[in-house]
Amino acid sequence: MKSETYLDFCFIRENSGTLAAEVQNNFERIFKGQRLHWYLDDKTVLDAEVVVAEVKGMSSWESEQEVIDHLEESAGDTFWTALQGYQFYVYPPEKKGCGSCGVS
């Protein structure tokens, strides 16, 4: 079963004009096979590029730690160099059965 997944990222680096495109390419590769969609908001502030990314949808991960593990395995140097912050929420499907008695 798939989990509801909400991922927020903030990327910042010196202005080169290509950060949003690089984040887009990274996401296409990193999230391939997941039913996730993203929105990128990019701005230039002083001499820096800022990209705030909202990712949401359904994924096969059951915890925030699984997302982190996946990113550590598949995200490249550009991703890690520019990443300045993130926030993850993963809501796995509820198990069927009696929640009070522990029977599944």
DSSP file (Angstrom, degrees, kcal/mol; ACC not computed):
  #  RESIDUE AA STRUCTURE BP1 BP2  ACC     N-H-->O    O-->H-N    N-H-->O    O-->H-N    TCO  KAPPA ALPHA  PHI   PSI    X-CA   Y-CA   Z-CA
    1    1 A M              0   0    0      0, 0.0     2,-0.2     0, 0.0    58,-0.0   0.000 360.0 360.0 360.0 151.5    0.0    0.0    0.0
    2    2 A K        -     0   0    0     90,-0.1     2,-0.4    56,-0.0    58,-0.2  -0.575 360.0-135.4 -91.5 152.1    1.1    3.5   -0.7
    3    3 A S  E     -A   59   0A   0     56,-3.1    56,-2.3    -2,-0.2     2,-0.3  -0.830  22.3-112.6-105.2 143.3    1.8    6.2    1.9
    4    4 A E  E     -AB  58  91A   0     87,-2.1    87,-3.1    -2,-0.4     2,-0.4  -0.615  43.4-163.8 -68.8 131.9    0.6    9.9    1.7
    5    5 A T  E     +AB  57  90A   0     52,-3.0    52,-1.7    -2,-0.3     2,-0.4  -0.980  21.0 178.9-132.0 130.3    3.9   11.8    1.4
    6    6 A Y  E     +AB  56  89A   0     83,-3.0    83,-2.6    -2,-0.4     2,-0.4  -0.981  10.0 176.3-130.5 118.0    4.6   15.5    1.8
    7    7 A L  E     -AB  55  88A   0     48,-3.2    48,-3.3    -2,-0.4     2,-0.4  -0.984   8.0-170.5-126.1 130.4    8.2   16.7    1.3
    8    8 A D  E     -AB  54  87A   0     79,-2.7    79,-2.1    -2,-0.4     2,-0.3  -0.975   8.8-178.3-121.0 135.8    9.3   20.4    1.5
    9    9 A F  E     -AB  53  86A   0     44,-2.4    44,-2.4    -2,-0.4     2,-0.4  -0.948  16.3-158.9-131.0 150.3   12.8   21.5    0.5
   10   10 A C  E     -AB  52  85A   0     75,-2.3    74,-3.3    -2,-0.3    75,-1.3  -0.980  13.3-173.4-129.2 120.8   14.7   24.8    0.4
   11   11 A F  E     +AB  51  83A   0     40,-3.0    40,-2.7    -2,-0.4     2,-0.4  -0.934   6.6 173.1-114.0 135.0   17.7   25.1   -1.9
   12   12 A I  E     +A   50   0A   0     70,-2.8     2,-0.3    -2,-0.4    38,-0.2  -0.998  10.0 141.3-141.5 136.7   20.0   28.1   -1.9
   13   13 A R  E     -A   49   0A   0     36,-1.8    36,-3.2    -2,-0.4     3,-0.1  -0.972  56.8 -61.0-160.7 171.8   23.2   28.8   -3.7
   14   14 A E  E    S-A   48   0A   0     -2,-0.3    34,-0.3    34,-0.2     2,-0.3  -0.298  71.4 -89.9 -58.0 142.3   25.2   31.5   -5.5
   15   15 A N        +     0   0    0     32,-2.7    -1,-0.1     1,-0.2    33,-0.1  -0.372  65.3 142.4 -65.7 119.4   23.3   32.8   -8.5
   16   16 A S        -     0   0    0     -2,-0.3    -1,-0.2    -3,-0.1    -2,-0.1   0.376  62.0-120.8-127.4  -9.6   24.0   30.9  -11.8
   17   17 A G  S    S+     0   0    0      1,-0.0     4,-0.1     4,-0.0    -2,-0.1   0.509  94.5  81.8  83.5   4.3   20.5   30.9  -13.2
   18   18 A T     >  +     0   0    0      2,-0.1     4,-2.2     1,-0.1     5,-0.2   0.394  51.8 100.8-122.6   2.1   20.2   27.1  -13.4
   19   19 A L  H  > S+     0   0    0      1,-0.2     4,-2.7     2,-0.2     5,-0.2   0.913  83.4  50.4 -61.4 -45.7   19.2   26.0   -9.9
   20   20 A A  H  > S+     0   0    0      1,-0.2     4,-2.4     2,-0.2    -1,-0.2   0.912 112.2  47.9 -59.8 -42.7   15.5   25.5  -10.6
   21   21 A A  H  > S+     0   0    0      2,-0.2     4,-2.4     1,-0.2    -1,-0.2   0.887 112.2  49.7 -65.1 -38.7   16.3   23.4  -13.7
   22   22 A E  H  X S+     0   0    0     -4,-2.2     4,-2.6     2,-0.2    -2,-0.2   0.899 110.7  49.1 -68.0 -40.1   18.8   21.3  -11.8
   23   23 A V  H  X S+     0   0    0     -4,-2.7     4,-2.8     2,-0.2     5,-0.2   0.929 110.9  51.4 -63.0 -44.4   16.3   20.7   -9.0
   24   24 A Q  H  X S+     0   0    0     -4,-2.4     4,-2.2    -5,-0.2    -2,-0.2   0.932 111.9  46.1 -56.7 -48.5   13.7   19.7  -11.6
   25   25 A N  H  X S+     0   0    0     -4,-2.4     4,-1.6     1,-0.2    -1,-0.2   0.901 112.5  50.5 -63.0 -42.1   16.1   17.2  -13.2
   26   26 A N  H  X S+     0   0    0     -4,-2.6     4,-3.5     1,-0.2     5,-0.3   0.932 110.4  49.3 -61.0 -45.8   17.2   15.8   -9.8
   27   27 A F  H  X S+     0   0    0     -4,-2.8     4,-2.6     1,-0.2    -2,-0.2   0.896 107.0  55.1 -63.0 -40.3   13.5   15.3   -8.7
   28   28 A E  H  < S+     0   0    0     -4,-2.2    -1,-0.2    -5,-0.2    -2,-0.2   0.884 117.3  36.8 -59.4 -37.9   12.7   13.5  -12.0
   29   29 A R  H >< S+     0   0    0     -4,-1.6     3,-0.9    -5,-0.2    -2,-0.2   0.923 119.5  46.4 -79.3 -47.3   15.5   11.1  -11.3
   30   30 A I  H 3< S+     0   0    0     -4,-3.5    -3,-0.2     1,-0.2    -2,-0.2   0.884 119.0  39.0 -65.4 -41.3   15.2   10.7   -7.5
   31   31 A F  T >< S+     0   0    0     -4,-2.6     3,-2.0    -5,-0.3     5,-0.3   0.226  80.2 138.0 -99.9  14.4   11.4   10.3   -7.5
   32   32 A K  T <  S+     0   0    0     -3,-0.9     3,-0.1     1,-0.3    -3,-0.1  -0.365  72.3  23.6 -59.6 134.3   11.1    8.1  -10.5
   33   33 A G  T 3  S+     0   0    0      1,-0.4     2,-0.3     3,-0.1    -1,-0.3   0.314 102.5 102.5  90.9  -9.3    8.6    5.3   -9.9
   34   34 A Q  S <  S-     0   0    0     -3,-2.0     2,-1.2     2,-0.1    -1,-0.4  -0.743  78.2-123.0-101.5 154.6    6.8    7.2   -7.1
   35   35 A R  E     +C   58   0A   0     23,-1.6    23,-2.5    -2,-0.3     2,-0.4  -0.497  64.8 136.0 -94.1  65.2    3.4    8.9   -7.6
   36   36 A L  E     -C   57   0A   0     -2,-1.2     2,-0.3    -5,-0.3    21,-0.2  -0.874  35.9-166.7-116.7 145.5    4.7   12.3   -6.5
   37   37 A H  E     -C   56   0A   0     19,-2.8    19,-2.8    -2,-0.4     2,-0.3  -0.939  10.7-161.0-126.4 150.3    4.2   15.7   -8.0
   38   38 A W  E     -C   55   0A   0     -2,-0.3     2,-0.4    17,-0.2    17,-0.2  -0.947  14.7-154.5-137.7 157.3    6.1   18.8   -7.2
   39   39 A Y  E     -C   54   0A   0     15,-2.3    15,-2.4    -2,-0.3     2,-0.5  -0.998  14.7-157.1-127.2 129.6    5.9   22.6   -7.4
   40   40 A L  E     -C   53   0A   0     -2,-0.4     2,-0.6    13,-0.2    13,-0.2  -0.927   6.2-168.9-111.5 130.2    9.0   24.7   -7.6
   41   41 A D  E     -C   52   0A   0     11,-2.6    11,-2.6    -2,-0.5     2,-0.4  -0.961  16.0-172.6-115.3 111.2    9.1   28.4   -6.6
   42   42 A D  E     +C   51   0A   0     -2,-0.6     2,-0.3     9,-0.2     9,-0.2  -0.862   9.1 166.9-113.1 142.5   12.3   30.0   -7.6
   43   43 A K  E     -C   50   0A   0      7,-2.7     7,-3.1    -2,-0.4     2,-0.5  -0.958  31.2-130.8-143.5 158.0   13.6   33.5   -6.8
   44   44 A T  E     -C   49   0A   0     -2,-0.3     2,-0.5     5,-0.2     5,-0.2  -0.978  24.4-176.1-112.5 124.4   16.8   35.5   -7.0
   45   45 A V  E >   -C   48   0A   0      3,-2.7     3,-2.3    -2,-0.5     2,-0.3  -0.976  61.6 -48.9-124.6 117.1   17.6   37.3   -3.7
   46   46 A L  T 3  S-     0   0    0     -2,-0.5    -2,-0.0     1,-0.3     0, 0.0  -0.434 124.8 -22.4  55.0-116.9   20.7   39.5   -3.8
   47   47 A D  T 3  S+     0   0    0     -2,-0.3   -32,-2.7    -3,-0.1     2,-0.4   0.061 122.3  91.1-108.2  24.5   23.3   37.3   -5.4
   48   48 A A  E <   -AC  14  45A   0     -3,-2.3    -3,-2.7   -34,-0.3     2,-0.4  -0.910  65.4-137.2-124.4 148.1   21.7   34.0   -4.5
   49   49 A E  E     -AC  13  44A   0    -36,-3.2   -36,-1.8    -2,-0.4     2,-0.4  -0.853  21.9-166.1 -95.7 136.2   19.2   31.7   -6.2
   50   50 A V  E     -AC  12  43A   0     -7,-3.1    -7,-2.7    -2,-0.4     2,-0.5  -0.993   7.6-177.3-126.1 128.4   16.5   30.3   -3.9
   51   51 A V  E     -AC  11  42A   0    -40,-2.7   -40,-3.0    -2,-0.4     2,-0.5  -0.982   6.1-167.8-126.4 119.8   14.2   27.4   -4.8
   52   52 A V  E     -AC  10  41A   0    -11,-2.6   -11,-2.6    -2,-0.5     2,-0.4  -0.932  13.9-164.6-103.9 126.1   11.5   26.2   -2.5
   53   53 A A  E     -AC   9  40A   0    -44,-2.4   -44,-2.4    -2,-0.5     2,-0.5  -0.939  12.7-165.4-119.3 130.9   10.0   22.9   -3.5
   54   54 A E  E     -AC   8  39A   0    -15,-2.4   -15,-2.3    -2,-0.4     2,-0.4  -0.971  11.8-175.6-112.7 122.7    6.8   21.3   -2.4
   55   55 A V  E     +AC   7  38A   0    -48,-3.3   -48,-3.2    -2,-0.5     2,-0.3  -0.967  11.7 158.8-119.9 130.9    6.5   17.6   -3.2
   56   56 A K  E     +AC   6  37A   0    -19,-2.8   -19,-2.8    -2,-0.4     2,-0.3  -0.993  18.6  77.7-150.9 158.4    3.3   15.6   -2.5
   57   57 A G  E    S-AC   5  36A   0    -52,-1.7   -52,-3.0    -2,-0.3     2,-0.4  -0.995  76.6 -33.5 147.0-149.6    1.5   12.5   -3.5
   58   58 A M  E     +AC   4  35A   0    -23,-2.5   -23,-1.6    -2,-0.3     2,-0.3  -0.909  55.2 171.5-114.3 136.8    1.8    8.7   -2.8
   59   59 A S  E     -A    3   0A   0    -56,-2.3   -56,-3.1    -2,-0.4   -25,-0.1  -0.866  42.9-119.9-137.1 170.4    5.0    6.9   -2.3
   60   60 A S  S    S+     0   0    0     -2,-0.3     2,-0.2   -58,-0.2   -26,-0.0   0.486  79.9 107.1 -89.1  -4.4    6.2    3.4   -1.2
   61   61 A W        -     0   0    0    -58,-0.2    -2,-0.2     1,-0.1   -58,-0.2  -0.508  50.6-166.0 -77.0 144.3    8.1    4.8    1.8
   62   62 A E        +     0   0    0     -2,-0.2     2,-0.3     1,-0.1    -1,-0.1   0.411  68.4  23.9-109.0  -0.7    6.6    4.2    5.2
   63   63 A S  S  > S-     0   0    0      1,-0.1     4,-1.2    28,-0.1     3,-0.1  -0.985  76.6-109.9-156.5 163.7    8.6    6.7    7.3
   64   64 A E  H  > S+     0   0    0     -2,-0.3     4,-2.2     1,-0.2     5,-0.1   0.857 117.2  59.6 -63.6 -35.0   10.5    9.9    7.0
   65   65 A Q  H  > S+     0   0    0      1,-0.2     4,-2.7     2,-0.2    -1,-0.2   0.868 100.3  55.0 -63.6 -36.3   13.7    7.9    7.7
   66   66 A E  H  > S+     0   0    0      2,-0.2     4,-2.2     1,-0.2    -1,-0.2   0.870 107.1  50.9 -64.1 -35.7   13.1    5.8    4.5
   67   67 A V  H  X S+     0   0    0     -4,-1.2     4,-2.6     2,-0.2    -2,-0.2   0.943 110.9  48.1 -64.6 -46.9   12.9    9.0    2.5
   68   68 A I  H  X S+     0   0    0     -4,-2.2     4,-2.6     1,-0.2    -2,-0.2   0.918 111.0  50.9 -59.5 -45.0   16.2   10.2    4.0
   69   69 A D  H  X S+     0   0    0     -4,-2.7     4,-1.5     1,-0.2    -1,-0.2   0.911 110.8  49.1 -59.7 -42.8   17.8    6.8    3.2
   70   70 A H  H  X S+     0   0    0     -4,-2.2     4,-2.0     1,-0.2     5,-0.2   0.920 111.5  48.8 -63.2 -44.3   16.5    7.0   -0.4
   71   71 A L  H  X S+     0   0    0     -4,-2.6     4,-2.7     1,-0.2    -2,-0.2   0.903 107.9  54.3 -62.9 -41.1   17.9   10.6   -0.8
   72   72 A E  H  < S+     0   0    0     -4,-2.6    -1,-0.2     1,-0.2    -2,-0.2   0.846 113.9  42.9 -61.9 -32.8   21.3    9.6    0.6
   73   73 A E  H  < S+     0   0    0     -4,-1.5    -1,-0.2    -5,-0.2    -2,-0.2   0.822 128.3  23.4 -80.1 -32.8   21.5    6.8   -2.0
   74   74 A S  H  < S+     0   0    0     -4,-2.0     2,-0.3    -5,-0.1    -2,-0.2   0.601  92.1  96.4-119.0 -12.2   20.2    8.6   -5.0
   75   75 A A     <  -     0   0    0     -4,-2.7     2,-0.1    -5,-0.2   -48,-0.0  -0.614  62.4-137.5 -84.7 142.6   20.7   12.4   -4.7
   76   76 A G     >  -     0   0    0     -2,-0.3     4,-1.8     1,-0.0     5,-0.2  -0.183  30.0 -87.7 -90.8-176.9   23.8   14.0   -6.3
   77   77 A D  H  > S+     0   0    0      1,-0.2     4,-2.9     2,-0.2     5,-0.3   0.864 123.1  56.9 -60.7 -40.5   26.3   16.6   -5.2
   78   78 A T  H  > S+     0   0    0      1,-0.2     4,-2.0     2,-0.2    -1,-0.2   0.914 106.8  50.8 -58.7 -42.8   24.2   19.5   -6.6
   79   79 A F  H  > S+     0   0    0      1,-0.2     4,-1.6     2,-0.2    -1,-0.2   0.949 115.5  40.1 -58.5 -52.1   21.3   18.4   -4.5
   80   80 A W  H  < S+     0   0    0     -4,-1.8    -2,-0.2     1,-0.2    -1,-0.2   0.837 113.2  54.1 -72.3 -33.5   23.3   18.2   -1.2
   81   81 A T  H  < S+     0   0    0     -4,-2.9    -1,-0.2     1,-0.2    -2,-0.2   0.899 117.5  35.5 -66.9 -40.1   25.4   21.3   -1.9
   82   82 A A  H  < S+     0   0    0     -4,-2.0   -70,-2.8    -5,-0.3     2,-0.2   0.686  90.1 108.3 -89.2 -19.1   22.3   23.6   -2.4
   83   83 A L  E  <  +B   11   0A   0     -4,-1.6   -72,-0.2   -72,-0.2     3,-0.1  -0.426  31.8 163.2 -65.7 124.1   20.0   21.9    0.2
   84   84 A Q  E     -     0   0A   0    -74,-3.3     2,-0.3     1,-0.4   -73,-0.2   0.554  62.1  -4.1-115.9 -16.4   19.6   24.3    3.1
   85   85 A G  E     -B   10   0A   0    -75,-1.3   -75,-2.3     2,-0.0    -1,-0.4  -0.968  55.2-176.3-171.3 157.3   16.5   22.8    4.8
   86   86 A Y  E     -B    9   0A   0     -2,-0.3     2,-0.3   -77,-0.2   -77,-0.2  -0.985   9.9-162.6-156.2 161.6   13.8   20.2    4.5
   87   87 A Q  E     -B    8   0A   0    -79,-2.1   -79,-2.7    -2,-0.3     2,-0.4  -0.949  15.4-168.3-148.9 127.5   10.6   19.0    6.3
   88   88 A F  E     -B    7   0A   0     -2,-0.3     2,-0.4   -81,-0.2   -81,-0.2  -0.938  11.9-179.5-124.2 141.0    9.1   15.6    5.6
   89   89 A Y  E     +B    6   0A   0    -83,-2.6   -83,-3.0    -2,-0.4     2,-0.5  -0.973   5.6 179.7-135.5 124.1    5.8   14.0    6.6
   90   90 A V  E     -B    5   0A   0     -2,-0.4   -85,-0.2   -85,-0.2   -26,-0.2  -0.990   7.2-168.7-125.7 123.2    5.0   10.4    5.6
   91   91 A Y  E     -B    4   0A   0    -87,-3.1   -87,-2.1    -2,-0.5   -28,-0.1  -0.875  12.2-155.9-114.3  97.7    1.6    8.9    6.6
   92   92 A P        -     0   0    0      0, 0.0   -89,-0.2     0, 0.0   -90,-0.1  -0.291  35.2 -85.9 -68.1 158.2    1.6    5.1    6.0
   93   93 A P        -     0   0    0      0, 0.0     2,-0.2     0, 0.0   -90,-0.1  -0.330  50.9-102.1 -63.5 146.4   -1.8    3.5    5.5
   94   94 A E        -     0   0    0     -3,-0.1     2,-0.2     1,-0.1    -3,-0.0  -0.463  35.6-116.2 -70.7 139.4   -3.6    2.5    8.6
   95   95 A K        -     0   0    0     -2,-0.2     2,-0.2     1,-0.1    -1,-0.1  -0.506  29.8-118.6 -72.9 142.3   -3.3   -1.2    9.5
   96   96 A K  S    S+     0   0    0     -2,-0.2     2,-0.3     8,-0.2    -1,-0.1  -0.530  70.6  58.5 -80.4 150.5   -6.6   -3.0    9.5
   97   97 A G  S    S-     0   0    0     -2,-0.2     2,-0.7     4,-0.0     7,-0.2  -0.781  96.8 -32.2 126.8-170.3   -7.8   -4.6   12.7
   98   98 A C     >  -     0   0    0      5,-1.6     4,-1.4    -2,-0.3     5,-0.5  -0.755  43.6-164.9 -90.0 113.7   -8.6   -3.6   16.2
   99   99 A G  T  4 S+     0   0    0     -2,-0.7    -1,-0.2     1,-0.2     5,-0.0   0.804  87.5  48.9 -68.2 -29.6   -6.4   -0.7   17.4
  100  100 A S  T  4 S+     0   0    0      1,-0.2    -1,-0.2     3,-0.1    -2,-0.0   0.800 118.2  36.3 -83.5 -28.6   -7.2   -1.1   21.0
  101  101 A C  T  4 S-     0   0    0      2,-0.1    -2,-0.2    -3,-0.0    -1,-0.2   0.577 102.5-123.8-102.2  -9.3   -6.6   -4.8   21.3
  102  102 A G     <  +     0   0    0     -4,-1.4     2,-0.4     1,-0.3    -3,-0.1   0.535  59.4 143.6  84.4   5.7   -3.6   -5.1   18.9
  103  103 A V              0   0    0     -5,-0.5    -5,-1.6     1,-0.1    -1,-0.3  -0.682 360.0 360.0 -83.8 128.5   -5.2   -7.7   16.6
  104  104 A S              0   0    0     -2,-0.4    -8,-0.2    -7,-0.2    -1,-0.1   0.411 360.0 360.0 -99.8 360.0   -4.3   -7.2   13.0
